[in-house]
């Protein structure tokens, strides 16, 4: 219902959002999953740390909005980034709640929350598109989805506790989190440099064609592999002291995921033109050459992503960072 230029402008804001999100503290909460024992004080300290980080990130995005809009020469980006900043205020509840549920392998509760928040986000997207909101549809849908997810996780994870801003004795948590932070930073550079560079020189229409081609080819990689990794990480952490079981579980996961992803992506590559016209319509046919090429790279990207939860569960995030 929207045009490629809308997706091009939105992709420009996503570079900023993704670059700042890597600092939001997922690594610090992951320590709660990886650690064999966790007390209530450590949970409260992590909550306090997440609040400080994400409030600071939200303020930073407000300050950067004008600079980013000038860089891309798109004034509307400033207002879009201002509104998107409220997503970071929801992240402390999402990150901590999902970590606590993952530690107890309570993935059914997380799945229910994600399903409900996806329905909220999709409903808002459909309503806004039908009402002619244009590019604001792409802003309001994820904002509503993140806050719906934060509210649901808050109740399911029973986050009825006060954050602690006394970080005494949290060094081990910080060491683990900072190593993950570094690996997330380089992963973000790897995934966002294309939009950051091209957004400066391409027209929004051309950038939108490329951005949607990338979105389409990474649906499996970005939407299905991460949830599997969220399950794999705490599962690996439970058996980290048993190398034989770790090896068996990891290789089984690799075989299963690659068995599914390779045929899908190779098929997507050779059928790119009719596939794009069928799914998106003839007005998006310019995407096809990009989809055909990008699909060939996706099996390798899937394999790269599968390694991280196993390595991190062994308490070796520095390995991911070096890679």
Protein Blocks (a to p, Z undefined) as FASTA:
>chain_A
ZZfklmmmmmmmmmmmmmmmmmnopmmmmmmmmpmbdcfklmmmmmmmmmmmmmmmmmmm
mmmmmmmmmmnopaklmmmmmmmmmmmmmmmmmmmmmmmmmmnopaklmmmmmmmmmmmm
mmmmmmmmmnonmjmlmmmmmmmmmmmmmmmmmmmnopaccddfbfghilmmmmmmmmmm
mmmmmmmmmmmmmmmmmmmmmcfklmmmmmmmmmmmmmmmmmmmmmmmmmmmmmmmmmmm
mmklmmmmmmmmmmmmmmmmmmmmmmmmmmmmmmmmmmnopklmmmmmmmmmmmmmmmmm
mmmmmmmmmmmmnopaklmmmZZ
